[in-house]
Amino acid sequence: MNPVNSETIALQPSHPAKKIEKVALLDCGAQYTKVIDRRVRELNVDTEIFPVDVNAEQLKRDFSGIILSGGPNSVYEDGAPQCDPGIFELGIPVLGICYGMQLMNRQFGGTVLPSPTKEYGETEITVEPEDCLLFDGLDAAQHVLMSHGDSVGEPAPGFKVVGKSVSTHHHDVVAAIQNSQKRFYGVQFHPEVELSVNGGKMLENFLYKICGLSGSHVLDERLDDALAAIRKQVGDKNVFVLVSGGVDSSVTAALLVKALRPEQVFAVHIDSGMMRYQESDLVCEALKTIGLKHLERVDAEETFLNATTEIDGKVVGPLCKVSDPEAKRRIIGDVFYHLVTDAIRKSGLNLDETFIAQGTLRPDLIESGNREISSQAHTIKTHHNDVPLIQEQRKKGLIVEPNRDWHKDEVRKVGRMLGLPEELVMRHPFPGPGLAIRIICAEKPYLTDTYDEANNQLKALAQEAGLEAVLLPVQSVGVQGDSRSYRYVAALKGDLSKLSWSEIRALAQKIPNRIHQINRVALLLSDKALPEQVRQINPTLLNPVSLEKLRVLDHIVTEGFRQQGLHDGISQLFTVMVPVDTAQEAERPPKHSVVIRAVVTSDYMTARPASLLQEIPLEFIRNLAEELSSQPNVDLVLYDITSKPPATVEWE
């Protein structure tokens, strides 16, 4: 095939009179659909999201490009999401991502088969920039994020393979296809995530060089639209905003104050007893700077710990006796709601006429499997503020979520535009359930029939890299192939002075891909020996003692990073307390293990661990681990080296 002529393609718009600066995103159920949306809008192109089976007639006049997202299904399964074949007859460029590529290939007569090489993580591929406009201006070697169990077998007639993965199993995976004449392109990887190093350039090529767009959809206009939407929705009624002190709720409050009369805005800060060190004091002082006239603080640790809720007709709780992560989130979400309604009633306002505002972001709704956002997406976690009680209020039209179409980095930009103090804008994200989901609760070890087999496989992989390893009998949450996973955690040990970060990261990626019972890997920072097996835990539940223990440990970590000037270079830093005691002894109190989680990300849908050596000095992390080890009843001190995916940022 002759090299693609970019000028020829650019002169083939489907609407010659005037280019429509808007792209349709067809959701096949991917967790990354909204990240695609964010990346496209970051390139100043407007978007609208549709279910994958949208009628092609709806896309005929208002769009200049179509993107088919990824998804968790196999295209050949009964009931798998399908698109209207008519979208390929509109004369509009189409980009298929992951499942979207497979769907397009199969639609035109190509094959899609279970892949002998399943890839969940960062992968090296080769592409053909000279022959494919999607890769124009890029090198042949590309670093991307793969997440698939199926792959293209034979490309459809009229399509050409223009990218392959560099296989270590003697089986190349098709990474990209194109039909340049029809302007149809497909990629097996995810260009929308930052782990695909040049994915933004690929999307830019699709939008500007293939669709012929110029970019005119800017954040200033979207902010004006958000303010206008608040005024239209709320009118002259009052609104209560839940403020945790994080950037999400702070921006929500600032938007409300700017859009409405200050007298209409009531703020409530609830100290659940699961806040960080002196968090509530700092939060309430900081909120005075954004012009809030009505602010109430509710101290409610005892209320939360003793709370129950009803799930599927059964009473669950109290919280202090619950170990299931979803049940913890559900109870906490319900208590938050009830405390807010109590605060509203005490203020003399009518609950049926008062809006409740939340700082909910797009990723929150995606990972909750929210049906308003995606009819196909799997639930990765229940968002604490998207429980059924809140959903009932939403049906009444009494929920305000001005951030729901923004990602974290966009919210920070909006906060600066609104004049929020930098202290609030740059606060690291803190989940609504707080420390409750950073204490891994369990009453017995997580041990399956495959523990021994997985532990032996893990040791063999680690030994190849000159490391020790053991499988920990606890679960953490992950996302693999667009679906939620609750699986084992692997612990590695090596000589930190001889550490090769690139080799350690490669191993952390290899382990979940080879051993599917594992979705998270952590590196031992202390000098403790790793046993051959770990089959016992320190039974742990939420109570004032465990919460205060983690609060102190987390404060040590946070202040250590701040004093070294490292805190602002990390997107999210926190400490996890794990019920692992590798050498329980009758003559001493049981111990907990501690995990430091420090990630770098711009979209929070994907993330990478901050690198030891390059971003976190080795001497500093060693000294920090020594300080943590000296605290009462601390066993292992670990550093989470897993990307998102296959792990999530939080452990629960």
ZAMARGU-4260 file (C-alpha; in steps of 0.2 Angstrom, whole numbers, plus 5000, padded with zeros to 4 digits):
<rodrens>
0) 5000/5000/5000 | 5006/5017/4996 | 5009/5029/5011 | 4993/5038/5016 | 4991/5056/5010
5) 4985/5066/5024 | 4980/5081/5013 | 4968/5069/5003 | 4960/5063/5019 | 4958/5080/5027
10) 4949/5085/5011 | 4936/5072/5013 | 4924/5078/5026 | 4907/5071/5028 | 4900/5088/5029
15) 4909/5099/5016 | 4900/5115/5020 | 4905/5117/5038 | 4915/5105/5049 | 4905/5100/5064
20) 4917/5101/5080 | 4909/5086/5089 | 4913/5068/5091 | 4901/5054/5096 | 4908/5041/5109
25) 4899/5025/5108 | 4900/5016/5125 | 4904/4997/5124 | 4905/4996/5143 | 4923/5001/5146
30) 4929/5009/5162 | 4939/5021/5152 | 4924/5028/5141 | 4925/5045/5151 | 4943/5046/5150
35) 4941/5045/5131 | 4929/5059/5133 | 4941/5069/5144 | 4955/5067/5132 | 4945/5072/5117
40) 4939/5088/5126 | 4956/5091/5132 | 4960/5093/5113 | 4945/5106/5113 | 4933/5095/5104
45) 4915/5093/5110 | 4909/5076/5114 | 4892/5066/5117 | 4891/5049/5124 | 4879/5036/5117
50) 4876/5018/5121 | 4885/5007/5108 | 4868/5002/5100 | 4863/5020/5096 | 4853/5021/5080
55) 4865/5028/5066 | 4852/5041/5061 | 4855/5050/5077 | 4873/5052/5072 | 4871/5057/5054
60) 4870/5076/5055 | 4879/5082/5072 | 4895/5073/5072 | 4912/5073/5062 | 4919/5057/5070
65) 4914/5042/5080 | 4924/5033/5093 | 4920/5015/5099 | 4926/5012/5117 | 4933/4996/5125
70) 4922/4984/5135 | 4923/4969/5146 | 4914/4957/5134 | 4920/4946/5120 | 4912/4951/5104
75) 4908/4933/5099 | 4898/4930/5115 | 4879/4929/5115 | 4872/4945/5121 | 4888/4955/5119
80) 4886/4973/5115 | 4883/4977/5096 | 4883/4993/5086 | 4871/4998/5072 | 4880/4993/5056
85) 4874/5009/5049 | 4887/5019/5058 | 4899/5013/5045 | 4889/5020/5031 | 4888/5038/5037
90) 4905/5043/5028 | 4911/5048/5046 | 4929/5042/5052 | 4928/5029/5065 | 4941/5024/5079
95) 4938/5008/5088 | 4947/5005/5104 | 4950/4988/5111 | 4933/4980/5111 | 4928/4993/5098
100) 4942/4988/5086 | 4936/4969/5088 | 4918/4974/5085 | 4923/4984/5069 | 4934/4970/5063
105) 4921/4957/5065 | 4907/4968/5057 | 4917/4968/5041 | 4921/4950/5041 | 4937/4948/5051
110) 4939/4936/5065 | 4941/4939/5084 | 4948/4925/5094 | 4953/4921/5112 | 4971/4927/5114
115) 4984/4915/5119 | 4993/4930/5126 | 4982/4939/5138 | 4989/4957/5142 | 4984/4968/5157
120) 4996/4981/5158 | 5010/4991/5150 | 5016/4984/5134 | 5028/4988/5120 | 5021/4988/5102
125) 5027/4992/5085 | 5017/5003/5073 | 5019/5009/5055 | 5019/5029/5056 | 5024/5030/5038
130) 5008/5021/5032 | 4995/5025/5045 | 4990/5043/5048 | 4984/5038/5066 | 5003/5036/5070
135) 5009/5051/5060 | 5024/5059/5068 | 5028/5045/5080 | 5042/5032/5081 | 5039/5014/5077
140) 5041/5008/5095 | 5027/5013/5106 | 5024/5010/5125 | 5005/5008/5128 | 4992/5000/5140
145) 4985/4984/5134 | 4970/4976/5143 | 4962/4961/5134 | 4959/4943/5133 | 4954/4942/5115
150) 4963/4948/5099 | 4960/4950/5081 | 4964/4934/5071 | 4962/4939/5053 | 4959/4957/5048
155) 4943/4960/5038 | 4944/4963/5020 | 4950/4980/5016 | 4959/4982/5033 | 4978/4981/5035
160) 4988/4977/5051 | 4998/4993/5056 | 5003/4988/5073 | 5008/4973/5083 | 5014/4969/5101
165) 5031/4963/5104 | 5027/4946/5111 | 5037/4936/5123 | 5027/4920/5119 | 5031/4918/5101
170) 5014/4925/5096 | 5011/4942/5090 | 4995/4951/5095 | 4987/4963/5082 | 4989/4980/5090
175) 4981/4991/5076 | 4972/4990/5060 | 4966/5002/5047 | 4955/5005/5032 | 4962/5021/5026
180) 4950/5023/5011 | 4935/5023/5023 | 4945/5031/5037 | 4942/5017/5049 | 4955/5014/5062
185) 4956/5002/5077 | 4969/4999/5091 | 4969/4985/5103 | 4977/4996/5117 | 4970/5011/5126
190) 4977/5028/5119 | 4966/5038/5131 | 4976/5033/5146 | 4993/5041/5151 | 5001/5024/5153
195) 5000/5025/5133 | 5014/5037/5132 | 5010/5045/5115 | 4991/5041/5116 | 4986/5059/5116
200) 4996/5062/5100 | 4986/5047/5092 | 4970/5055/5097 | 4975/5072/5091 | 4979/5064/5074
205) 4962/5056/5073 | 4953/5072/5078 | 4963/5084/5068 | 4971/5075/5053 | 4958/5061/5050
210) 4942/5070/5056 | 4948/5087/5050 | 4943/5096/5066 | 4952/5112/5073 | 4947/5112/5091
215) 4935/5125/5099 | 4928/5118/5114 | 4937/5126/5129 | 4936/5125/5148 | 4931/5143/5151
220) 4915/5140/5141 | 4911/5124/5151 | 4913/5133/5167 | 4901/5146/5162 | 4889/5132/5156
225) 4891/5124/5174 | 4886/5140/5183 | 4871/5142/5171 | 4866/5124/5174 | 4867/5127/5193
230) 4856/5143/5192 | 4843/5134/5181 | 4842/5119/5192 | 4842/5127/5209 | 4833/5143/5205
235) 4828/5152/5222 | 4829/5136/5232 | 4842/5132/5245 | 4856/5119/5243 | 4866/5109/5256
240) 4883/5104/5250 | 4893/5090/5258 | 4911/5097/5261 | 4925/5085/5266 | 4939/5098/5263
245) 4945/5089/5247 | 4946/5098/5231 | 4930/5090/5224 | 4918/5096/5237 | 4927/5113/5239
250) 4925/5117/5221 | 4907/5111/5222 | 4904/5124/5236 | 4914/5137/5227 | 4903/5135/5211
255) 4887/5136/5221 | 4893/5152/5230 | 4897/5160/5213 | 4882/5154/5204 | 4869/5158/5218
260) 4866/5170/5232 | 4878/5165/5247 | 4862/5165/5258 | 4856/5150/5248 | 4871/5139/5251
265) 4872/5129/5267 | 4888/5118/5270 | 4889/5103/5282 | 4906/5095/5287 | 4904/5078/5295
270) 4919/5072/5305 | 4916/5053/5304 | 4930/5049/5315 | 4939/5042/5300 | 4947/5058/5295
275) 4966/5060/5293 | 4977/5068/5307 | 4968/5085/5313 | 4959/5085/5296 | 4942/5092/5302
280) 4950/5107/5311 | 4960/5111/5295 | 4945/5109/5284 | 4933/5120/5293 | 4946/5134/5294
285) 4950/5133/5276 | 4932/5133/5270 | 4929/5150/5278 | 4940/5157/5264 | 4928/5153/5250
290) 4913/5164/5256 | 4902/5151/5265 | 4890/5159/5277 | 4882/5144/5283 | 4894/5130/5289
295) 4890/5116/5302 | 4902/5103/5309 | 4895/5087/5315 | 4906/5075/5326 | 4900/5058/5323
300) 4913/5044/5326 | 4902/5034/5338 | 4887/5036/5326 | 4896/5029/5311 | 4905/5014/5321
305) 4888/5009/5328 | 4878/5011/5312 | 4869/4997/5302 | 4860/4997/5286 | 4849/4986/5275
310) 4856/4977/5260 | 4844/4966/5250 | 4832/4965/5264 | 4845/4960/5277 | 4852/4971/5291
315) 4870/4973/5290 | 4882/4980/5303 | 4886/4988/5314 | 4900/4995/5305 | 4913/4991/5319
320) 4909/4972/5316 | 4909/4973/5297 | 4924/4967/5286 | 4916/4967/5268 | 4922/4983/5259
325) 4906/4985/5249 | 4896/4984/5265 | 4907/4996/5274 | 4905/5009/5260 | 4886/5006/5260
330) 4884/5009/5279 | 4895/5024/5278 | 4886/5031/5263 | 4869/5029/5272 | 4875/5037/5288
335) 4882/5052/5278 | 4865/5054/5270 | 4855/5053/5286 | 4866/5065/5295 | 4864/5077/5281
340) 4845/5076/5282 | 4846/5078/5301 | 4856/5094/5298 | 4844/5100/5285 | 4829/5097/5297
345) 4838/5106/5311 | 4841/5121/5300 | 4822/5122/5298 | 4823/5119/5279 | 4811/5107/5270
350) 4820/5092/5264 | 4808/5090/5250 | 4812/5107/5243 | 4831/5108/5247 | 4844/5102/5235
355) 4859/5091/5241 | 4876/5095/5232 | 4890/5083/5230 | 4908/5083/5223 | 4905/5068/5213
360) 4917/5066/5198 | 4915/5056/5182 | 4927/5042/5187 | 4916/5040/5203 | 4901/5037/5193
365) 4910/5026/5180 | 4917/5015/5193 | 4901/5014/5202 | 4893/5006/5186 | 4881/5021/5186
370) 4868/5018/5173 | 4866/5036/5169 | 4884/5036/5163 | 4885/5019/5156 | 4873/5005/5152
375) 4887/4992/5150 | 4901/4997/5163 | 4905/4984/5177 | 4904/4990/5195 | 4922/4992/5201
380) 4917/4999/5218 | 4901/5007/5226 | 4904/5026/5227 | 4900/5031/5245 | 4888/5045/5239
385) 4879/5035/5225 | 4870/5023/5237 | 4851/5020/5234 | 4846/5033/5246 | 4855/5046/5236
390) 4848/5039/5220 | 4830/5041/5227 | 4834/5060/5229 | 4841/5061/5212 | 4824/5054/5205
395) 4816/5069/5213 | 4828/5081/5205 | 4836/5086/5221 | 4854/5081/5219 | 4866/5094/5212
400) 4883/5087/5205 | 4892/5101/5196 | 4908/5091/5194 | 4900/5076/5187 | 4907/5079/5169
405) 4925/5083/5175 | 4940/5074/5180 | 4951/5078/5194 | 4964/5088/5184 | 4950/5098/5177
410) 4942/5101/5194 | 4959/5108/5200 | 4959/5120/5185 | 4941/5126/5189 | 4946/5128/5207
415) 4960/5140/5202 | 4949/5149/5190 | 4936/5152/5205 | 4950/5159/5216 | 4951/5145/5228
420) 4967/5145/5239 | 4980/5133/5233 | 4980/5124/5249 | 4963/5117/5245 | 4966/5115/5226
425) 4981/5104/5229 | 4975/5093/5243 | 4977/5075/5239 | 4961/5065/5236 | 4953/5058/5251
430) 4939/5045/5249 | 4922/5049/5258 | 4924/5033/5268 | 4940/5039/5274 | 4952/5028/5284
435) 4938/5015/5284 | 4944/5008/5267 | 4962/5010/5271 | 4961/4998/5285 | 4959/4981/5277
440) 4947/4972/5289 | 4946/4954/5290 | 4941/4941/5303 | 4950/4926/5295 | 4964/4924/5282
445) 4959/4924/5263 | 4965/4907/5258 | 4959/4898/5242 | 4962/4881/5236 | 4975/4889/5224
450) 4985/4897/5237 | 5000/4885/5237 | 5000/4884/5218 | 5000/4903/5216 | 5013/4905/5230
455) 5025/4893/5222 | 5022/4902/5205 | 5025/4919/5213 | 5041/4913/5221 | 5048/4906/5204
460) 5045/4922/5195 | 5053/4932/5209 | 5068/4920/5209 | 5071/4923/5191 | 5073/4942/5196
465) 5084/4938/5211 | 5071/4942/5223 | 5061/4933/5237 | 5042/4933/5238 | 5027/4927/5247
470) 5008/4928/5244 | 4999/4937/5258 | 4982/4930/5263 | 4972/4946/5261 | 4962/4953/5246
475) 4963/4970/5237 | 4952/4977/5224 | 4958/4979/5206 | 4952/4981/5188 | 4957/4969/5175
480) 4949/4968/5158 | 4937/4982/5163 | 4930/4971/5177 | 4932/4971/5196 | 4943/4959/5204
485) 4946/4955/5222 | 4962/4945/5223 | 4978/4941/5232 | 4993/4953/5236 | 5011/4948/5232
490) 5025/4954/5243 | 5043/4955/5236 | 5059/4957/5245 | 5076/4962/5237 | 5092/4972/5241
495) 5086/4990/5240 | 5104/4996/5237 | 5104/4986/5221 | 5087/4990/5216 | 5083/4992/5197
500) 5066/5001/5197 | 5063/4997/5179 | 5066/4978/5182 | 5055/4979/5198 | 5041/4988/5189
505) 5042/4975/5174 | 5040/4961/5187 | 5025/4970/5196 | 5017/4970/5179 | 5022/4952/5174
510) 5015/4944/5190 | 4997/4948/5188 | 4997/4944/5170 | 5005/4927/5173 | 4996/4923/5190
515) 4978/4928/5188 | 4975/4926/5207 | 4985/4941/5210 | 4981/4959/5206 | 4993/4969/5217
520) 5012/4969/5221 | 5021/4977/5235 | 5039/4979/5239 | 5046/4976/5257 | 5055/4992/5263
525) 5061/4985/5280 | 5074/4972/5284 | 5062/4959/5290 | 5063/4941/5283 | 5049/4935/5272
530) 5042/4918/5277 | 5039/4904/5265 | 5020/4905/5268 | 5009/4917/5277 | 4993/4908/5282
535) 4987/4918/5297 | 4982/4936/5300 | 4978/4948/5314 | 4959/4949/5314 | 4955/4967/5312
540) 4939/4978/5312 | 4935/4996/5313 | 4936/5004/5330 | 4944/5019/5338 | 4960/5010/5342
545) 4963/5004/5324 | 4958/5021/5317 | 4970/5030/5328 | 4984/5018/5324 | 4982/5021/5306
550) 4980/5040/5308 | 4996/5041/5317 | 5005/5030/5304 | 4998/5040/5289 | 5003/5056/5297
555) 5021/5050/5299 | 5021/5046/5280 | 5013/5062/5275 | 5024/5073/5285 | 5039/5064/5280
560) 5035/5067/5261 | 5031/5085/5265 | 5047/5088/5274 | 5057/5081/5260 | 5048/5092/5247
565) 5041/5077/5238 | 5022/5079/5243 | 5017/5090/5229 | 5025/5080/5215 | 5014/5065/5219
570) 4996/5064/5214 | 4990/5054/5229 | 4999/5048/5244 | 4992/5038/5258 | 4995/5023/5270
575) 4986/5007/5271 | 4985/4996/5287 | 4984/4977/5283 | 4980/4963/5295 | 4996/4953/5291
580) 5007/4947/5305 | 5020/4936/5298 | 5027/4929/5315 | 5013/4929/5327 | 5019/4925/5345
585) 5008/4922/5360 | 5019/4933/5372 | 5017/4949/5362 | 5002/4959/5355 | 4997/4955/5337
590) 5004/4967/5324 | 4999/4975/5308 | 5008/4978/5292 | 5009/4995/5284 | 5009/4999/5265
595) 5014/5016/5258 | 5004/5020/5242 | 5011/5035/5231 | 5004/5037/5214 | 5006/5049/5199
600) 4992/5052/5187 | 4983/5065/5178 | 4966/5057/5176 | 4964/5045/5191 | 4957/5031/5179
605) 4975/5025/5177 | 4990/5028/5188 | 5008/5023/5191 | 5017/5021/5207 | 5030/5035/5210
610) 5047/5028/5206 | 5059/5024/5219 | 5076/5032/5216 | 5070/5044/5202 | 5055/5052/5212
615) 5058/5045/5230 | 5076/5045/5236 | 5081/5028/5242 | 5089/5034/5258 | 5073/5044/5263
620) 5061/5029/5260 | 5073/5018/5270 | 5073/5030/5285 | 5054/5032/5284 | 5052/5013/5284
625) 5063/5012/5299 | 5053/5025/5308 | 5037/5016/5304 | 5044/4999/5310 | 5048/5007/5327
630) 5030/5011/5330 | 5021/4999/5342 | 5015/4983/5334 | 5021/4986/5316 | 5026/4971/5306
635) 5030/4973/5288 | 5033/4990/5279 | 5029/4989/5261 | 5028/5000/5246 | 5014/4997/5233
640) 5022/4996/5216 | 5007/4992/5206 | 4999/5002/5192 | 4981/5005/5189 | 4976/4994/5181
645) 4978/4980/5187 | 4976/4987/5204 | 4965/5002/5209 | 4972/5017/5218 | 4964/5012/5234
650) 4965/4995/5241 | 4946/4994/5244
</rodrens>
